[in-house]
Amino acid sequence: MKTYLVQPGSGIENMQLSEIEKPILQPGKILLKMLAWSLNYRDLLVAGGQYGLGLPSPLIPISDGVGEIIESSTELAGFKIGQRVALSFFPDWQDGPITAQKTKKSLGGTSQGLLSEFISCSPSEIVSVPQFLSNEEASTLPCAALTAWNALFETTTNLPEKKVLTIGSGGVSIFALQFAKSAGHKVAAISRSVQHLNQLKELGLDEGFDSINNPKWGDTIRKSSFGEVDHTIELGGASTLPQSIKATRVGGEISLIGVLAGNEAEFNPLPIIMKSIKLQGIFVGSIAMFNRMNLAIEKNKIKPVIDKVFKFENADSAFAYMAKGNHFGKICISI
């Protein structure tokens, strides 16, 4: 079968399309024919050697994908042959609070990823995907969507109505906007692109702020008619966190998810103390959360936003496209 292999640290330019043996179905396992995948910023970090040490080498990249069950050597409780499913980012995190043991194994990181024609896994590692979604749309759910869902509804203070701030226009940010609006929340966003802000408004964004012309956008948001926010979905890292703190109200919360703007800036934690802000790191989510999220996606008919789809044979071009950082929504690969 065809698969992609990368030596962590060698960069995406050295990712190779290779021929390896198709997985032999072991007792208690199922075989998936993969249909589509989606990229996350993490995939670039892994390929560039910026995602920790001790990763498998060579590594099959990508954590997010959807496939069809074609064979099984065990009872398929709740599933059936021919069904489309997604794999969990953390195969061992079934439910309950996050622990080091539950997150020790992560696809496309500490264990082999999914960018292959076929994948063997345990039935406990898969989740049924909403059937109204295309293969590419369904492939975007395991990491970006679940991270946004966890931040907004699982690891949070649930309020009947709150003001939410998102950063940028990548997968997590757009899912956060879609989920928040479906729950009746108001949403503001900051972006370097006015065009992207206009696109976000078409998805229901209440207020958009141009971070290029408003470098102190935290104060701008706080003084605007939108006002201080209850919950910030923080994806920039140390470079944007000070402004996120300014935009967040006293007693509010910040879900710290990514470091897209870099992590070299100095950070003063005193404003967090003075405003009694809850700062919570979010690392994807459990299989139980994944199932709850899918129910909400079905109920609200939420359609993931896809920027571009690449063919499996051109997967390296998908990585290069993501590295440019100009996309709106998710970047997908389809077989």
Order of alpha helices (4+ residues) and beta strands (2+ residues): beta-beta-beta-alpha-beta-beta-beta-beta-alpha-alpha-beta-alpha-beta-alpha-beta-alpha-beta-alpha-beta-alpha-beta-alpha-beta-alpha-beta
